[in-house]
Amino acid sequence: MKSRLSAMSFIITILFCVNVNAATKNINPGIHEDWGRRINRLEIIKTFRTSDFGQLLIPDIDTSNAQFQLMENSLTEEDKLNLISQGKRIFINRIKDNPKNIKVVEMNYNIRSLIIKISISQIGLQKKTAWWYSLSWVEIRGEIMDSLNNEILLKFETRRTTSVKELDNDTIIKSIKIDFHELGGDLIDLILSFN
């Protein structure tokens, strides 16, 4: 009986160690594919500590090169413009609503800040397949900089997808808004990993 308990505790210890190591994120300089849970590609140029900065500064999100890959006739041009405007606001609000109460501003108050430059690269919708529902997605890329010297600390690319059960405009728009919200959460997780 005693040897069985020892064997069980040994197995539990090994599983615990594996889980802890799997959750550890590499914050060393270099290029990392599928970093952490949700960041598809991360290039860490210089490691940093979030706590060394007074606030997060988010200039306006760049949408000038955003491409829509939607099914034909799924959204009007007006729908797309409204979606980008609402999506940007949802994204920024999600970053502001962070668990560490890090101050997030959209203009500079002369405090050393982490500047988060973000551009939306794609907003898309994929038709239902034989195995899965239709999927919406939003893809972003960006970089995080030190406001003190405009030094780029890291660059990232990531995408969020949500299943779309109905292909009416309201459901499509709702799903894409969820993608924006989740991306904001992914970005705050990324920033807090450097605390």
C-alpha positions as a LaTeX table, in Angstrom:
\begin{tabular}{lrrr}
\hline
Residue & $x$ (\AA) & $y$ (\AA) & $z$ (\AA) \\
\hline
Met1 & 0.00 & 0.00 & 0.00 \\
Lys2 & 2.81 & 2.38 & 0.93 \\
Ser3 & 4.64 & 1.76 & $-2.37$ \\
Arg4 & 1.40 & 2.42 & $-4.29$ \\
Leu5 & 1.00 & 5.79 & $-2.54$ \\
Ser6 & 4.62 & 6.68 & $-3.29$ \\
Ala7 & 4.14 & 5.79 & $-6.94$ \\
Met8 & 0.93 & 7.88 & $-7.09$ \\
Ser9 & 2.55 & 10.93 & $-5.50$ \\
Phe10 & 5.49 & 10.59 & $-7.90$ \\
Ile11 & 3.12 & 10.56 & $-10.90$ \\
Ile12 & 1.19 & 13.56 & $-9.57$ \\
Thr13 & 4.48 & 15.42 & $-9.03$ \\
Ile14 & 5.57 & 14.72 & $-12.61$ \\
Leu15 & 2.20 & 15.88 & $-14.01$ \\
Phe16 & 2.37 & 19.05 & $-11.92$ \\
Cys17 & 5.88 & 19.82 & $-13.20$ \\
Val18 & 4.82 & 19.24 & $-16.81$ \\
Asn19 & 1.81 & 21.55 & $-16.42$ \\
Val20 & 3.89 & 24.30 & $-14.79$ \\
Asn21 & 6.49 & 24.11 & $-17.55$ \\
Ala22 & 3.82 & 24.08 & $-20.27$ \\
Ala23 & 2.30 & 27.27 & $-18.81$ \\
Thr24 & 5.69 & 29.07 & $-18.66$ \\
Lys25 & 6.07 & 31.53 & $-21.52$ \\
Asn26 & 9.42 & 32.22 & $-23.09$ \\
Ile27 & 10.23 & 35.92 & $-22.72$ \\
Asn28 & 13.77 & 35.69 & $-24.05$ \\
Pro29 & 14.72 & 37.61 & $-27.21$ \\
Gly30 & 14.04 & 35.70 & $-30.43$ \\
Ile31 & 11.23 & 34.66 & $-32.75$ \\
His32 & 8.58 & 32.43 & $-31.22$ \\
Glu33 & 5.82 & 30.71 & $-33.21$ \\
Asp34 & 2.53 & 29.94 & $-31.42$ \\
Trp35 & 3.74 & 31.77 & $-28.31$ \\
Gly36 & 1.75 & 31.26 & $-25.16$ \\
Arg37 & $-1.89$ & 30.35 & $-25.61$ \\
Arg38 & $-3.02$ & 32.73 & $-28.32$ \\
Ile39 & $-0.21$ & 34.73 & $-29.96$ \\
Asn40 & 0.60 & 33.20 & $-33.36$ \\
Arg41 & 3.97 & 34.82 & $-33.87$ \\
Leu42 & 6.07 & 36.88 & $-31.50$ \\
Glu43 & 9.44 & 38.49 & $-32.07$ \\
Ile44 & 10.96 & 39.63 & $-28.79$ \\
Ile45 & 13.65 & 42.16 & $-29.59$ \\
Lys46 & 14.36 & 43.26 & $-26.03$ \\
Thr47 & 12.86 & 41.89 & $-22.84$ \\
Phe48 & 11.24 & 44.37 & $-20.43$ \\
Arg49 & 9.11 & 44.62 & $-17.32$ \\
Thr50 & 5.62 & 46.05 & $-17.65$ \\
Ser51 & 5.87 & 47.34 & $-14.08$ \\
Asp52 & 8.68 & 49.72 & $-15.17$ \\
Phe53 & 6.17 & 51.72 & $-17.20$ \\
Gly54 & 3.56 & 54.12 & $-15.85$ \\
Gln55 & 0.87 & 53.33 & $-18.40$ \\
Leu56 & $-0.05$ & 51.72 & $-21.70$ \\
Leu57 & $-0.44$ & 54.18 & $-24.55$ \\
Ile58 & $-2.58$ & 53.13 & $-27.52$ \\
Pro59 & $-2.48$ & 55.48 & $-30.51$ \\
Asp60 & $-5.31$ & 55.10 & $-33.00$ \\
Ile61 & $-5.48$ & 51.59 & $-34.45$ \\
Asp62 & $-4.36$ & 51.50 & $-38.08$ \\
Thr63 & $-7.07$ & 50.17 & $-40.39$ \\
Ser64 & $-5.69$ & 51.56 & $-43.66$ \\
Asn65 & $-4.57$ & 48.13 & $-44.93$ \\
Ala66 & $-7.37$ & 46.06 & $-43.40$ \\
Gln67 & $-8.66$ & 43.51 & $-45.88$ \\
Phe68 & $-12.12$ & 41.99 & $-45.73$ \\
Gln69 & $-12.32$ & 38.36 & $-46.78$ \\
Leu70 & $-16.03$ & 37.90 & $-46.50$ \\
Met71 & $-18.47$ & 35.84 & $-48.49$ \\
Glu72 & $-20.15$ & 37.69 & $-51.32$ \\
Asn73 & $-22.94$ & 40.04 & $-50.23$ \\
Ser74 & $-22.41$ & 39.24 & $-46.55$ \\
Leu75 & $-21.79$ & 42.85 & $-45.39$ \\
Thr76 & $-22.37$ & 46.24 & $-47.00$ \\
Glu77 & $-19.64$ & 48.90 & $-47.11$ \\
Glu78 & $-21.50$ & 50.78 & $-44.37$ \\
Asp79 & $-21.59$ & 47.60 & $-42.25$ \\
Lys80 & $-17.82$ & 47.21 & $-42.70$ \\
Leu81 & $-17.07$ & 50.81 & $-41.66$ \\
Asn82 & $-19.32$ & 50.53 & $-38.60$ \\
Leu83 & $-17.78$ & 47.18 & $-37.71$ \\
Ile84 & $-14.23$ & 48.55 & $-37.80$ \\
Ser85 & $-15.23$ & 51.55 & $-35.68$ \\
Gln86 & $-17.07$ & 49.41 & $-33.10$ \\
Gly87 & $-14.38$ & 46.72 & $-33.19$ \\
Lys88 & $-11.63$ & 49.22 & $-32.37$ \\
Arg89 & $-13.63$ & 50.52 & $-29.40$ \\
Ile90 & $-14.39$ & 46.97 & $-28.13$ \\
Phe91 & $-10.70$ & 46.06 & $-28.46$ \\
Ile92 & $-9.45$ & 49.12 & $-26.54$ \\
Asn93 & $-12.11$ & 48.75 & $-23.83$ \\
Arg94 & $-11.08$ & 45.13 & $-23.30$ \\
Ile95 & $-7.45$ & 46.19 & $-22.83$ \\
Lys96 & $-8.54$ & 48.93 & $-20.40$ \\
Asp97 & $-10.51$ & 46.34 & $-18.40$ \\
Asn98 & $-7.40$ & 44.45 & $-17.30$ \\
Pro99 & $-6.91$ & 42.42 & $-14.11$ \\
Lys100 & $-3.91$ & 44.43 & $-12.88$ \\
Asn101 & $-5.60$ & 47.83 & $-13.33$ \\
Ile102 & $-2.82$ & 49.00 & $-15.62$ \\
Lys103 & $-3.67$ & 52.52 & $-16.74$ \\
Val104 & $-4.45$ & 52.59 & $-20.47$ \\
Val105 & $-4.62$ & 55.93 & $-22.27$ \\
Glu106 & $-5.07$ & 56.99 & $-25.86$ \\
Met107 & $-2.87$ & 60.08 & $-25.64$ \\
Asn108 & 0.50 & 60.80 & $-24.08$ \\
Tyr109 & 0.78 & 62.46 & $-20.67$ \\
Asn110 & 4.59 & 62.64 & $-20.64$ \\
Ile111 & 4.91 & 59.52 & $-18.48$ \\
Arg112 & 7.19 & 56.69 & $-19.56$ \\
Ser113 & 4.74 & 54.42 & $-21.35$ \\
Leu114 & 4.53 & 51.22 & $-23.28$ \\
Ile115 & 3.27 & 52.28 & $-26.71$ \\
Ile116 & 1.16 & 49.62 & $-28.39$ \\
Lys117 & 0.92 & 50.16 & $-32.15$ \\
Ile118 & $-1.70$ & 47.92 & $-33.73$ \\
Ser119 & $-2.94$ & 47.44 & $-37.27$ \\
Ile120 & $-5.86$ & 45.31 & $-38.37$ \\
Ser121 & $-4.73$ & 43.16 & $-41.26$ \\
Gln122 & $-7.79$ & 40.99 & $-41.95$ \\
Ile123 & $-11.42$ & 40.56 & $-41.07$ \\
Gly124 & $-12.89$ & 37.44 & $-42.59$ \\
Leu125 & $-15.61$ & 34.86 & $-42.79$ \\
Gln126 & $-15.19$ & 31.28 & $-43.95$ \\
Lys127 & $-18.15$ & 29.24 & $-45.19$ \\
Lys128 & $-19.39$ & 26.22 & $-43.28$ \\
Thr129 & $-17.63$ & 22.96 & $-44.09$ \\
Ala130 & $-18.85$ & 19.40 & $-43.73$ \\
Trp131 & $-17.10$ & 19.19 & $-40.34$ \\
Trp132 & $-17.56$ & 22.62 & $-38.78$ \\
Tyr133 & $-19.66$ & 25.77 & $-38.60$ \\
Ser134 & $-18.70$ & 28.87 & $-40.54$ \\
Leu135 & $-15.92$ & 30.84 & $-38.89$ \\
Ser136 & $-15.33$ & 34.57 & $-38.51$ \\
Trp137 & $-11.88$ & 35.93 & $-37.75$ \\
Val138 & $-9.96$ & 39.11 & $-37.06$ \\
Glu139 & $-6.21$ & 39.22 & $-37.57$ \\
Ile140 & $-3.96$ & 41.92 & $-36.14$ \\
Arg141 & $-0.27$ & 42.70 & $-36.05$ \\
Gly142 & 1.62 & 45.23 & $-34.06$ \\
Glu143 & 4.57 & 46.24 & $-31.99$ \\
Ile144 & 5.22 & 47.39 & $-28.46$ \\
Met145 & 7.62 & 50.27 & $-27.94$ \\
Asp146 & 9.24 & 52.20 & $-25.12$ \\
Ser147 & 8.04 & 55.83 & $-25.23$ \\
Leu148 & 11.32 & 57.01 & $-23.70$ \\
Asn149 & 13.33 & 56.35 & $-26.87$ \\
Asn150 & 10.81 & 54.83 & $-29.33$ \\
Glu151 & 12.74 & 51.57 & $-29.09$ \\
Ile152 & 10.75 & 48.57 & $-30.40$ \\
Leu153 & 10.61 & 45.90 & $-27.70$ \\
Leu154 & 8.59 & 43.27 & $-29.52$ \\
Lys155 & 6.48 & 42.58 & $-32.61$ \\
Phe156 & 3.49 & 40.26 & $-32.76$ \\
Glu157 & 0.89 & 38.77 & $-35.09$ \\
Thr158 & $-2.24$ & 36.99 & $-33.98$ \\
Arg159 & $-5.72$ & 35.98 & $-35.08$ \\
Arg160 & $-8.94$ & 35.10 & $-33.25$ \\
Thr161 & $-11.75$ & 32.99 & $-34.70$ \\
Thr162 & $-15.35$ & 32.46 & $-33.60$ \\
Ser163 & $-17.86$ & 29.94 & $-34.95$ \\
Val164 & $-20.83$ & 31.48 & $-36.77$ \\
Lys165 & $-23.97$ & 29.36 & $-36.65$ \\
Glu166 & $-26.17$ & 31.58 & $-38.84$ \\
Leu167 & $-25.02$ & 33.67 & $-41.79$ \\
Asp168 & $-27.33$ & 36.65 & $-41.34$ \\
Asn169 & $-25.61$ & 40.03 & $-40.99$ \\
Asp170 & $-26.42$ & 40.46 & $-37.29$ \\
Thr171 & $-24.85$ & 37.11 & $-36.36$ \\
Ile172 & $-21.77$ & 37.72 & $-38.53$ \\
Ile173 & $-21.24$ & 41.17 & $-36.98$ \\
Lys174 & $-21.75$ & 39.79 & $-33.45$ \\
Ser175 & $-19.15$ & 37.05 & $-34.07$ \\
Ile176 & $-16.57$ & 39.50 & $-35.42$ \\
Lys177 & $-17.13$ & 41.75 & $-32.39$ \\
Ile178 & $-16.38$ & 38.73 & $-30.17$ \\
Asp179 & $-13.11$ & 38.27 & $-32.10$ \\
Phe180 & $-12.14$ & 41.89 & $-31.34$ \\
His181 & $-12.96$ & 41.43 & $-27.65$ \\
Glu182 & $-10.93$ & 38.23 & $-27.38$ \\
Leu183 & $-7.95$ & 39.81 & $-29.16$ \\
Gly184 & $-7.92$ & 42.58 & $-26.55$ \\
Gly185 & $-7.74$ & 39.91 & $-23.83$ \\
Asp186 & $-4.94$ & 38.11 & $-25.67$ \\
Leu187 & $-2.94$ & 41.32 & $-25.91$ \\
Ile188 & $-3.31$ & 42.13 & $-22.21$ \\
Asp189 & $-2.16$ & 38.55 & $-21.41$ \\
Leu190 & 0.89 & 39.16 & $-23.59$ \\
Ile191 & 1.73 & 42.42 & $-21.82$ \\
Leu192 & 1.23 & 40.96 & $-18.34$ \\
Ser193 & 3.57 & 38.07 & $-19.18$ \\
Phe194 & 6.41 & 40.58 & $-18.99$ \\
Asn195 & 5.53 & 41.79 & $-15.48$ \\
\hline
\end{tabular}
